[in-house]
Amino acid sequence: MLWLVALIQTFLFVISAPLLLGMVKWVKCQLQNRQAPSIFQGYKNLRKLFCKEVIIADTTSSLFRIVPYLIFALTVLCSAIVPLFLVNTPTTAIADVIVFVGLLGLVRFFLTLAGLDAGTMFGGMGASREMLIAVSAEPALLMVLFAVAMNAQSTNLAVIIQHFITMHLFLHPSIIFAAMGLAVVAVAETGRIPVDNPATHLELTMIHEAMILEYSGRYLALLEWAAQIKFMLYAVLLINLFFPFGIALNFSWLGVCFSIFVLILKLLVLVIVLGITEIRNI
């Protein structure tokens, strides 16, 4: 049963990621008094890309074709080890913060290789900018996760969350500063305003979009989907790590249903806060 719940958690991570970003766009449009697209527009875009023909430049190697599948698989693996609504599952045994950061580092490594493989100016520019952000973001992410790991005396995400629930350390000064640090790192890692603007393709703001500019069809769909899952990962990590109330420690149908309900409420609050923050920074 626990393996089934772990698979359901991973499936919900993957399938609900486009919906979360669609809700962010909807909130931003409402705040700007603009006509908002459907919150399901992300699914429509992915379906359109999967149905389109793949066009690949002659200068690319076989690595260019493999990278989208590798990135998507690594991102799904990351979602499998981050607790969503239940802490104690079989996949949380490998839910180590060092493994998590290492998998995200592999995603960045393959993405920058793909950006350089096409040999275009925009790909090289985006790869260099991505590495510049990584130099600052990855050490900061490790410091944030080590700060919370020291309180729980473990680097396992499930153990850390369970420790925070039982010890009630939400207002501890080190935890507050760690939460603020993770929020800043999440903005940089997911390419949100003011670090990047995912809504435009201007040369001055392109980082992630510049590296995937040569992709099309199903390859572009997998990369876009992986980016959406990564955004979902940081959102869930932020709310479950520093606001863990409501998450179920052990499996029970009532506890799981209540945990999913609380998770939806926390994500809605995060979406509203993110929308307001990005509107103020434009």
C-alpha positions in Angstrom: 0.0 0.0 0.0 2.8 2.4 0.9 4.5 1.8 -2.5 1.2 2.6 -4.2 0.9 5.9 -2.2 4.5 6.8 -3.1 3.6 6.3 -6.8 0.5 8.4 -6.4 2.5 11.2 -4.8 5.0 11.2 -7.7 2.1 11.1 -10.2 0.4 14.0 -8.5 3.7 15.9 -8.5 4.2 15.4 -12.3 0.6 15.9 -13.4 -0.3 18.9 -11.3 2.9 20.9 -12.1 1.4 22.6 -15.2 -1.7 23.5 -13.2 0.3 25.2 -10.5 2.0 27.5 -13.0 -1.3 28.1 -14.7 -2.7 29.3 -11.4 0.2 31.7 -10.9 -0.4 33.2 -14.4 -4.1 33.5 -13.6 -3.5 35.3 -10.4 -1.0 37.7 -12.0 -3.5 38.5 -14.8 -6.2 39.2 -12.2 -4.0 41.5 -10.3 -3.1 43.4 -13.5 -6.7 43.6 -14.6 -6.0 41.6 -17.8 -7.9 38.8 -19.3 -6.5 35.6 -17.9 -5.9 32.4 -19.8 -7.4 29.2 -18.4 -5.5 27.6 -15.5 -5.3 24.5 -17.7 -3.5 26.3 -20.5 -0.3 24.5 -19.6 -1.8 21.1 -20.4 -3.0 22.5 -23.8 0.5 23.8 -24.6 2.1 20.5 -23.7 -0.4 18.6 -25.9 0.2 20.9 -28.8 4.0 20.5 -28.5 3.8 16.7 -28.3 1.7 16.7 -31.5 4.2 18.9 -33.4 6.9 17.7 -35.7 10.5 17.6 -34.3 13.0 19.8 -36.2 16.7 19.4 -35.2 19.6 21.4 -36.4 22.3 19.6 -38.4 25.0 20.8 -36.1 23.7 18.9 -33.0 24.9 15.5 -31.8 23.1 12.6 -30.4 23.4 14.1 -26.9 21.0 16.8 -28.0 18.2 14.2 -28.5 18.9 12.3 -25.3 19.0 15.3 -22.9 15.2 16.0 -22.8 14.5 12.4 -21.7 17.4 12.5 -19.1 16.2 15.9 -17.7 12.6 14.8 -17.4 13.6 11.4 -15.8 15.9 13.2 -13.2 13.2 15.7 -12.4 10.6 13.0 -11.8 13.1 11.2 -9.6 13.5 14.4 -7.6 9.7 14.5 -7.2 9.7 10.9 -5.9 11.9 11.7 -3.0 10.3 14.9 -1.8 7.3 14.2 0.6 4.1 15.7 -0.8 1.2 14.8 1.5 2.7 11.7 3.3 6.1 11.7 5.0 6.8 8.0 5.7 6.9 6.2 2.3 9.4 3.8 0.8 10.9 6.5 -1.5 11.6 8.8 1.5 14.4 6.4 2.5 16.6 8.1 -0.2 15.1 11.5 0.4 18.5 13.0 1.3 19.1 16.7 0.8 22.6 16.0 -0.7 21.0 13.6 -3.2 18.3 16.1 -4.0 20.8 18.9 -4.7 23.0 16.5 -6.7 20.1 15.5 -8.9 19.2 19.1 -9.6 22.8 19.8 -10.4 22.7 16.9 -12.9 19.6 18.5 -14.5 21.5 21.8 -14.8 24.6 20.1 -16.2 22.7 18.3 -19.0 20.7 21.4 -19.8 23.8 23.5 -20.3 25.4 20.8 -22.4 22.3 20.8 -24.7 22.5 24.6 -24.9 26.1 24.5 -26.0 25.6 21.5 -28.3 23.7 23.4 -30.9 26.5 25.9 -31.3 24.2 29.0 -31.4 24.9 32.3 -29.7 21.8 32.2 -27.6 22.5 28.7 -26.4 26.0 29.6 -25.2 24.7 32.9 -23.6 22.0 31.0 -21.7 24.4 28.3 -20.6 26.9 30.8 -19.3 24.2 32.7 -17.4 22.8 29.5 -16.0 26.3 28.6 -14.6 26.7 32.0 -13.1 23.4 31.6 -11.2 24.5 28.1 -10.2 27.7 29.3 -8.6 25.6 31.4 -6.2 22.4 29.3 -5.9 23.7 25.8 -5.3 26.0 26.7 -2.3 23.1 28.8 -0.8 20.7 25.9 -1.2 23.1 23.5 0.5 23.6 26.0 3.4 19.8 26.3 3.8 19.3 22.6 3.8 22.2 22.0 6.1 20.9 24.6 8.5 17.6 22.7 8.9 19.4 19.4 8.9 21.5 20.4 11.9 18.3 21.0 13.9 17.0 17.5 13.1 20.4 15.9 13.2 19.7 14.2 9.9 20.0 15.0 6.2 16.9 13.0 5.3 14.0 15.3 4.2 11.3 13.0 5.8 13.2 13.0 9.1 13.6 16.8 9.0 9.9 17.4 8.3 8.9 14.9 11.1 11.3 16.6 13.5 9.8 20.1 12.8 6.3 18.8 13.3 7.0 17.2 16.6 9.3 19.9 18.0 7.4 22.9 16.8 10.4 24.9 15.6 8.5 27.1 13.2 9.5 30.4 14.9 13.1 29.5 15.6 15.4 32.4 14.2 17.6 30.0 12.2 14.5 28.4 10.6 13.1 31.8 9.7 16.3 32.9 8.0 16.6 29.5 6.3 13.1 29.8 4.9 13.9 33.3 3.6 17.1 31.9 2.0 15.2 29.0 0.3 12.6 31.5 -1.1 15.4 33.5 -2.7 17.1 30.4 -4.1 13.8 29.1 -5.4 13.2 32.4 -7.3 16.7 32.1 -8.9 16.5 28.4 -9.7 13.1 28.5 -11.3 13.7 31.6 -13.3 11.1 33.8 -11.8 11.1 37.6 -11.6 13.4 39.5 -10.9 16.1 37.0 -11.8 14.4 35.9 -15.1 11.1 36.6 -16.8 9.6 33.4 -18.3 6.9 35.4 -20.1 9.3 37.1 -22.5 12.0 36.0 -25.0 14.1 39.2 -24.9 17.8 38.7 -25.1 18.4 40.6 -21.8 16.1 38.3 -19.8 16.6 34.9 -21.4 18.3 32.3 -19.3 16.3 29.0 -19.4 14.6 29.9 -22.7 17.9 30.6 -24.4 19.2 27.1 -23.7 16.1 25.3 -25.1 15.6 27.7 -28.1 16.7 25.0 -30.6 14.3 22.4 -29.3 10.8 21.7 -30.8 8.1 19.1 -30.7 8.1 16.5 -28.0 11.7 17.4 -26.9 10.5 21.0 -26.1 7.4 19.6 -24.3 9.6 17.4 -22.1 11.9 20.3 -21.2 9.0 22.6 -20.5 7.3 19.9 -18.4 10.5 19.3 -16.4 10.8 23.1 -15.7 7.2 23.1 -14.4 7.9 20.1 -12.2 11.0 21.8 -10.8 8.9 24.9 -9.9 6.4 22.5 -8.2 9.4 20.9 -6.3 10.6 24.1 -4.8 7.1 25.2 -3.9 6.3 21.9 -2.1 9.8 21.9 -0.5 9.2 25.4 0.9 5.8 24.8 2.3 6.4 21.3 3.6 9.8 22.0 5.1 9.0 25.3 6.9 5.2 25.1 7.2 4.7 21.3 7.8 1.4 21.5 9.6 -1.2 19.3 8.1 1.1 16.8 6.4 0.5 13.2 7.3 3.2 11.3 9.1 1.8 7.8 8.7 -0.7 6.4 6.3 -4.5 6.6 6.9 -7.2 7.5 4.5 -8.5 10.3 6.7 -5.1 11.7 7.4 -4.1 11.6 3.7 -7.3 13.3 2.6 -6.9 16.0 5.2 -3.2 16.4 4.2 -4.1 16.9 0.6 -6.7 19.5 1.5 -4.2 21.4 3.6 -1.6 21.1 0.9 -4.0 22.7 -1.6 -4.7 25.6 0.7 -0.9 26.2 1.3 -0.2 26.1 -2.4 -3.0 28.6 -3.0 -1.5 31.0 -0.5 1.9 30.6 -2.0 0.5 31.3 -5.5 -1.2 34.5 -4.3 2.0 35.7 -2.5 4.2 34.9 -5.6 1.8 36.7 -7.9 1.7 39.8 -5.7 5.5 39.7 -5.4 6.1 39.4 -9.1 3.7 42.2 -9.9 5.4 44.6 -7.5 8.8 43.8 -9.1 7.8 44.4 -12.7 
